[in-house]
Amino acid sequence: MDRRALVARLLKDRGDLMVVTGLGSATYDVVACGDHPLNFYIWSGLGCTPSVGLGLALARPDRRVAVVTGDGDVLMALGSLATIGVKQPENLAIVCLDNGHYSATGMQPSATSAGIDLAQAAAGCRLRVEAVSDLSRADELRTLLHAGRGPIFIHARVDADDQKRILPSRDGVAIKHRFLQAAGTRA
C-alpha cells in the first residue's frame, strides 16, 4: 500500500487533530498533506514518538491526538506501548507505517521484516488494533483516528519505497512554539 496515499486519506479534513510525527518518512508523508501548526515533528529521538503522543493525550484529554510513525520508531518504543495500555488514553491513536525497513537511514531491514508482529505487541498491551494492507478501509480508519475510542493502534503494512522527501522546518524551538500556540497552550 502507498503510505503517502494512506496518510493523505487519514488526515483529510483534519480539523483540530494534533499530530505527532516520527523521524523520517512519517514526517515527510504528513508534510506532503500540508504543513500545519498542529503538527509536531520529532527530528531525532528514535523511539520517543509514542511517548510524546501519550504525554500530549494525557495533558489534553479534550483533544484528539494522532501519532504517525514508522515500524523502526515503534520497535524502539515497545515499552511505551505497555504504558499506553496501562493509561488507556481514549483520545490517542497511533498509526504505524510498517514497511519492514529503517527508511531514514538507508533501508536496512527492521525486525518486522523478520516476522516481528507489532500488531500483536500492541494488542498484548491492550491497545485496540486495526490492521490494514490496502486503502479499502482508509475512510473507516480515518473515522477511528478522528473519533474512535482509544487507545488505537493502526498497523499499516506499506510499500518499502523511497518517496520524495518533503521537509518542514527543522527549527525545533519554532515548531514547539507554533504548536503550543495553535493548541491554545502557553510555552
Secondary structure as GFF3:
##gff-version 3
##sequence-region A 1 187
A	DSSP	alpha_helix	3	11	.	.	.	ID=ss1
A	DSSP	beta_strand	18	21	.	.	.	ID=ss2
A	DSSP	alpha_helix	25	32	.	.	.	ID=ss3
A	DSSP	beta_strand	39	41	.	.	.	ID=ss4
A	DSSP	alpha_helix	49	59	.	.	.	ID=ss5
A	DSSP	beta_strand	65	70	.	.	.	ID=ss6
A	DSSP	alpha_helix	71	76	.	.	.	ID=ss7
A	DSSP	alpha_helix	78	87	.	.	.	ID=ss8
A	DSSP	beta_strand	92	98	.	.	.	ID=ss9
A	DSSP	beta_strand	101	102	.	.	.	ID=ss10
A	DSSP	three_ten_helix	103	105	.	.	.	ID=ss11
A	DSSP	beta_strand	108	109	.	.	.	ID=ss12
A	DSSP	three_ten_helix	111	114	.	.	.	ID=ss13
A	DSSP	alpha_helix	118	124	.	.	.	ID=ss14
A	DSSP	beta_strand	128	132	.	.	.	ID=ss15
A	DSSP	three_ten_helix	135	137	.	.	.	ID=ss16
A	DSSP	alpha_helix	138	147	.	.	.	ID=ss17
A	DSSP	beta_strand	152	157	.	.	.	ID=ss18
A	DSSP	alpha_helix	172	183	.	.	.	ID=ss19
###
